């Protein structure tokens, strides 16, 4: 197993890609700090199930990504546990679509707070723990919307573009400490977020892909596993498109 005795933190593990990554890393033997904004019986039961079938330790951790005090307290719990954090996967985020003239600055700030600033804050806190062990891997889940900026993406797309830019900068700054920083830019993926899209818009995006289908959460998870592993030990500062050919 690729991550036996390794400790990984993944944000937004209650659904979608985050939940799939939790299950995929657990199958590879990883012990996981599983983040969600709040506790639910379904979330707790899933963590227990994944932990038991894979014989790994899964530790739930709850905080609002935009609440700095909650985040710092959660990271303190991790630090106090004396466990290393070998991999951080910044997955939590929110989607938003809307034309510039119809999107309030308040909404833009909300999107940036979750998709960009909260990610930087958590990365800053966790990377300080990684520096102690002189090794680590940080993976930011971005989006092709941050690479292929189009009308209607003044909030979401630009927040992901900022995250992609930060990934490059952090890769240079953290490399001397043995920490790699990369991003994944998924295309349209079969999750509950996709269900919220208008069918016409979703169908049009699928037609734009060379493979003519939605991506699967497992395909994003396997990309994260690769980037987190020693197989990607010479890869940093990169954004991998997983988009079916767009």
HELIX and SHEET records of a PDB file:
HELIX    1   1 UNK A   16  UNK A   27  1                                  12    
HELIX    2   2 UNK A   41  UNK A   54  1                                  14    
HELIX    3   3 UNK A   68  UNK A   80  1                                  13    
HELIX    4   4 UNK A  100  UNK A  102  5                                   3    
HELIX    5   5 UNK A  105  UNK A  112  1                                   8    
HELIX    6   6 UNK A  113  UNK A  117  3                                   5    
HELIX    7   7 UNK A  118  UNK A  133  1                                  16    
HELIX    8   8 UNK A  144  UNK A  146  5                                   3    
HELIX    9   9 UNK A  156  UNK A  175  1                                  20    
HELIX   10  10 UNK A  192  UNK A  195  1                                   4    
HELIX   11  11 UNK A  199  UNK A  207  1                                   9    
HELIX   12  12 UNK A  217  UNK A  228  1                                  12    
HELIX   13  13 UNK A  230  UNK A  232  5                                   3    
SHEET    1   A 7 UNK A  58  UNK A  62  0                                        
SHEET    2   A 7 UNK A  31  UNK A  36  1                                        
SHEET    3   A 7 UNK A   7  UNK A  10  1                                        
SHEET    4   A 7 UNK A  87  UNK A  90  1                                        
SHEET    5   A 7 UNK A 136  UNK A 141  1                                        
SHEET    6   A 7 UNK A 179  UNK A 186  1                                        
SHEET    7   A 7 UNK A 239  UNK A 242  1                                        
END                                                                             
